[in-house]
Amino acid sequence: MTITLHLFRNDLRLLDNPALTHAAQNGSHLIPLYVLDERVTGKTRFGFPKTGPHRQRFLRESLSQLDKSLQANGSGLLVATGRPHEIIASLCDAMDISLVTFQEEIAPEEKETERAIREVLSARGISLRTFRSFTLFHPDDLPMPVSGTPDVFTQFRKRVEKYSEIRPALPAPEFPPLPPLPESLEHAPGTIGTGKASLDHALPQTYTEPDPRAAIVFRGGEDQALARLDHYFWKTDELQKYKFKRNGLLGPDYSSKFSAWLANGCLSPRTIHDQVKLYESERKKNVSTYWLIFELIWRDYFHFIMEKYGARLFHRDGLSSEPGSWSTDPERFQKWRDGETGIPFIDANMRELAATGYMSNRGRQNVASYLSKYLGIDWRMGAEWFESMLIDYDVHSNWGNWAYVSGVGNDPRDRYFHILNQARKYDPKGDYVRHWLPELAGLPEEHIHEPWKTVHPPAAYPGQLIDFEQTVKRLSGP
């Protein structure tokens, strides 16, 4: 009996999973393993739960669906709590495991986890194979080494579009059965088991159901991801309109909404790419079908930038060579976090995040600009709050975008967002603001984004945290 082990990380899927496929094809028995570790259960630097209630729900649903899919293929998911290298060591000591596989990741905490696993396996003479499958472009197919990734996105995009090929997505493999688990594992560190009982122990259902006001109810799992792709491409043809609707704020189809499934690995970017190409050949090819791939290239870019710079992207000054002056004012941060800044467009977005775990791309740019540029608060506090709250938290895109908007990342221009102009452009009638701030529902259109200009501002809504006009003058410079 030849036993292989695949450690699931941010690759909670069967389709286009090269590490899982390799493990399945190289053993008579396979252990599919997920470890709920400190990256999920711990705290951030500023003390927020790393995985808030919305992320917990989505992760639990994704793992439950993964287990069902594996069971349907004659296998099942082993769930454990603890440190991955300790769990894997226990399994290797109790069973004759010959090979371990996992998806390689590049953020500092994830790399530290990998280092510990490598040491455990090396000490036991057990083979390890790692694969890169988080990005659209495989790093081996880039026209430059990752260390040479350009610091300007447009340069990166033009080079990969001209010189790189995208590999086709892999089908799901056939799965060998789970081996019997020895009783000695009952005394191993952490909790190790299969099925719903183990998942209930690892991730108790202590969260509430999705808010009915949400633009879309995200449900975790590969099946849900593929259903969303089918809906957005084939059932509604919304893909044809993507470029022109992607800055929307209300409703399920103003954007693809693939990000949560991509972040958790329930959906592969290469699967999306293959479906876009099929759609272009069978339905229509236009600027919107290209633009969806364009956005996946942005996702790749932040991944490779993090690989290039490593822990530097988590420093206060980010990639900037100039030391910044940042506040950590807890009262102002709390007002921003709770959606009580007195700027309706900011508050509506922050309340949507708190209620649903999601926020539009347009909203994210504006609330990040307000926190870092208008309030001057340490941008990492905002990035960590997003880490806790966002269903679609992706360490590379989240930290890359926060640094970018805050002026310490890959934006060659130190810009700020004029919040009122953005609100008027993307929420001209105030429908989005009224949806999330019902206390402003009675305001006329001309005052919905500036309630302080009304004769009698709504008593239930807070006044401005800072003077907006004066702050814009300061940001605009002489």
N, C-alpha and C positions, 0 to 999 in steps of 0.2 A: 504493500500500500504506500503510494507516494502522496504526501500531503503538501499542498501549497496554501499560502495565506495571502489574502488581499486585504490591505487596510484601506477602508473608505475614508476619504477626507472631504474635500469639496468636489466630489465626483459621484454624487448619489444617483447613479443611473447605470443602466445596462448597455444602452446604445453608445457607440463611439467612446468606449472606455478602454484604451489600449492596455493599461496596467491590469485591469480585471480580465481582459481577454487573454493576456499572456499567462496569468495564473491559472485560468480555467483550462487552457490548452496544455499545461505542463504538469498535471497531477491527476492521479486517479480519484483524489478527494480534495475538496476546496473548502477553506474556512473564510467566508466573507465576514469581516470584522469592522465594527465601528466603535470608537472609544470616545466617550464624552469626557473631555479633559478640561484643563484649566482655561483653555482658550474660549470655552463655552461657559464655564461656571464661575470664572474669576471676576476681578474688578479691573477697571481701567486705571490709568495714572491718576486721574482726578476723582476716582471713587465711584464711577457709574458701573452698574452690572454690564459685563461684556455682552451678554445676550439677554436683552429685555423680553417682555412678554410676547410681543409680536413675532420676534425672531424665534423664540422658543416654540411657539405654536407651529410655525412654518417648518422648523427643523423636525419636530416630532412627526408631523404629517408626512414629510419627505422620507424619514426613516421607516415609518409604518408602511408606506407604499413600496419602498425598496424591499422590505421584508416580504411583503405579499408577492411582489414580482419574482423574487428569488424562490419563494416556496412554489409558485406556479411552474418553475423550471426545475423542481426537484431538489432545491437547496434551501437556504434560509439565512437570515442575518444574525450574527452573534453580536450582542450589545454589551459593552462593558463601561464602567466608570473608573477613572483613575488616570495615571500617566501612561501614554501609549507604549513607551519602551518597557515599562514594568509589566503591563498586560501581555505584550508580545513575548517577553522573557518567560513569563509563567506558562504560556501556551507552548513555547518551544521546549521548555524543560519537561512538560507533561506529555508531549506528543512528538512524534518523529517528523517534524516539519523540515522540508528540504529547500523551500523557496518562499520568500516574502516579496510582495510587490506593493507599490503605492504610487499615487500621482505626486510627482515632485512639485513642491511649492517654493516660493522665493522670498516671502516676508520674514523678518528676523525671528519672530517667535516660532514660526513653522519650521525654519531652518534649524533651530535649536532642537526641536522635536525630532527632526530627521537625524541629526548628529547622534542623539542618544540612542535611537533605534539602530543606527549603523554600528555603534559600539557593542550593543547587546548581541547583534547577529554575528559580528566579526569574532567575538569571544567564543561563540558556539560553532563557528565554521559553517554558518547557514548562508546560502546565497541570497542576494538582494538585487532586484531589478526595479528601477524607477523610470517613470515615463512622464513626458510633458504633454498635457492635454487640456489645459485651462484656456489657452489662447487660440485665436483663429489661425495665425501663422505659427508653425513650429519654429522654435528658436534656431534649429539647424538650417532652416530654409530662408532666414533673413539675409539680406544682401550686405550685412555688416555684423560684426560681433555684437553681442548685447551690450558690452562695455562701450561700444561706439554708437549706441543709439543717439540720434541727433537730439539736441535740447529744444528744438522747435518741431512741433507736431507735423506741420506741413511738409517739412523735409523728410521726415520719417514716412509719412503717407505716400508721397510721390515715389520714393525709392521702393517700398514694398509693393506698391501697385504695379510698378514697371518690371521689377526683377524677381519677385517671389511668387511661388505657386502655393495654393491652399490645398492641403491633402484632403481626400474624400473621407467622409465619416465612416466609421467601422460599424458593421452590424453587431447585434448582441451575440455573444458566443453561446455554445451549448455548455451546460454546467455539470461538472461531476458532483456527486452527493457530498453532504457534510459528513465528516468522520464522527464516530461516537466520541463524546467528551468524557474524559476520565473524571472520577469522583474527586481526585486530588485538587481539581480546579476550584472546588468549593472553598478551599482555604487560601486561594490566591489573593493578592492585593486587588482591591476593587471588586466589583460585582460583574460576573461573567455569566451570560445566559442567552437563550434564544426566545423569540416569540414576544407576545404582547406583555407578559408579566415583567420581563427584563426591561422592556422599553418604558413601561409604567414606572418602574423603580428609578431608571436613569433620568427620565423626563416626566415627572408627575404633571397631570393636567391641572395646573393651578392658574391658568390664564382664562380670560374671557373670550367669547366669540367675537368675530369681526364686527366693527361698527357699521350699522346699516347706511350711514352717510358716505361710506368709502366709494371711491371711483370704481374700484374693482375689488372683489374678494379673492385674495391670493390663497390658493390651497397648495400645499407642498406636494412634491412627488413628480416623477417622470411622466406618468400618465397625464397629470394635469398640465404639465409643460407642453406635451405634444398636442393636447386638446386645445390649448391656447394658440399654439402655432397654426393648427388647422383652422381655427376660428378666424384668426387675423389674416391669414393668407387666402385660404380656399373657400371658406363659407361666406365671408363678407367682402373680400377684395379690398380690405382696408390698407393693405400693403401699397396699393397704387397711390394712396393719398398721404403716405407717411411723412414726407418732407414738409408738407403744407399744414399738417395738423399736430406735429410733434411738440409744439409749444403750448398745447392746450392745457386746461386745468381741471375740467369737469368731464366725467363720463369714462366708460371703460376703454374706448377705442381711439382716444386722441393720440396715443402712442402704442407701441407694440406691447409694452408691459412684460417683456421677457426677462427683465433684469433680475428678478427674485430667483427664478429658476436657473439662470446663468450663474448667479453668485453662489448658489448652493450646489451647483454641478448637476442639477436635475436635467439640464439641457446643455448640449454642447454647441459652441459657436459654429463649429463645422457642420453640424446638423442644420442649423439655421441657414448657413451659406448654401448648402446643397439644395435646400427647399427654395431659396430665392432663385437660384439658377433654374430649377425646374419650373418655377412660377414664370420666370421670364420667357422660357421656351414654350410654355403651354398657354399662358394668359397674356401677359404684357410686361414689357421692359421699359422703364422710364426713369426719371431722376429720383423717384421715391424708392424704387427697388435698389438703385445704387446707394442711396443715402442710408439705408439700413446697414449695408455692409460698411459704409463710411463710419458709422457709429461703432460698429464692432472693431474697426481699426483703432478708433480712439481708446476703446477698452484695452486692446492689446498694448497700445502705446504706454498707458499708465502702468501696466504690468511690467513692461521692459524697463521703464524709467525706475521703478522701484528696485528691480533686479540690479540695475546699474549703480544706484546710489545707496541702496540698503537702508540701514538705520538712520542715515542722515535725513531722510524724508520725515522722520518722526521728531526731529529736533525742533526747538522753538523757532529758529530762523530758517528752517527748511533747507532749500538749495541756494538760498540767498547768501551772498558774501558780506552783506551789510547787516550788522546786529540791529534787531528791531526793539521797539519799546512796547511791551504788551501788558495789559492789565489782567488781573484775575478777579475782578470785582464780583463777589458772589451774588449780590443783590441784582445787579444789572444782568448777569448771566441768567439768574432765575427768571427774571422778567422775560428775557428772550426765550428761554426754554418753555415757559408756560404760555407764550403767546399773549403777553401783556405789555407790549412796547408802546402801544398807542398808535402804531402804524398798521392799519388794517391788513394790507397785503402781506406783511411779515407775520402778523398774528394769525391770520387765517391759515397760512402754510404751516406754522408751528403747531397749531391745534390739530390740523389734519395729521401731521406726523405723530403726535401723541395719541390720537384716537385710532389710527389705522396702521402705523408703521410704514407709511409710504408718503412720498411727496414728489411732485413733478420735477423734472430737470430744471425748468425755469424757476420754480420755487426754491430749489436748493441753491442755485446761484445767488439769488437775491438775499436769502436769509444768511448765507455765509458772508456775503459782502457787508450786510448790515452789522453782523457781530464783529467782524474783524476790522472793517474800515470805519464804520460809523461809531461803533462803541469802543473800538481799539482793544477788544478782549482777545486774549490768547486763542488763536484759531484752533489750537489742538483741543481746547475744551469743546468746541463745536464739533470737531471731527470725532471725538470720543462719544459725545452724545448721539451723534448719528450712528456710530458703531453699535451702541446699545439699542437703538430704537428701530433702525431701518430693516425691514424684511429683506431687502436686497443689498445688505451690507457686503461690499467687496473691498477688502483691505486696500487693493491697489487703486481702484477708481475713487474710493472715498477719500483717501489721504492725498492722492494726486490732485483731485479736483479742489479739495479744501486749500491745499498749498497754492494752487493755480489762482484761485479767486482771491486769496489773501495776500497775493503779491510776493510769495516766497517759493514759488514753484516754477513751472515751465512756461509762464506767460512773459514774453519779452517786454510787455507793456504793464506798468503798474496802474491798473484801472480800478474803478469802482462802479457799481451799478446805481444809477439814479432810480431809487425805488419807486417814486411816484410816476415817473415816465414809464417804467416797466409795468406798473399796475394799470395805467391808463391804456397801454398798448395791448396787454394780454388779458386784461379783465375790464374792458371798456365800460360795460354796464354795471359792473360790480356783482355779477351773479356768483362768482366764486367766493368773494368776501361775504356776501349774505348767507351763502350755504354754510360757512363755518363760523360766522359771527352773527348769530340771529339777533343779538342785541342792536345791530346796526340795520336791521331789515327795513326800518321805516325811513332811512335817510334817502334823499333824492340822489339821482345819479351823479349830479355835479359835486356832491359832497361825500360820496361813499368812501373815497380814498383819503379824504382830508376832513374828518369829523370835527377837528378843532376849529374849522372855519365856519361852522354853523353857529347860529345865535344861541341855541340851546343844545350843546352836545349831549348824547345819550349818557345818563348818569351811570348806567351799568358798565360802560366801557371806559378803560383807563385813559388818562391824559398822556401826552407824549413823554416818553422816557428822556429824550433829548430833543432839543430844538432842531427840527428837520432842516429848515432853510439855512440856519447858521452852520450846521454841519456840512451841508452841500457846498456852501461857500468855502469852508475850510478845505474840503477835499478837492475842490476845483482849483485851488491855488490862486495866486495873484493874476 
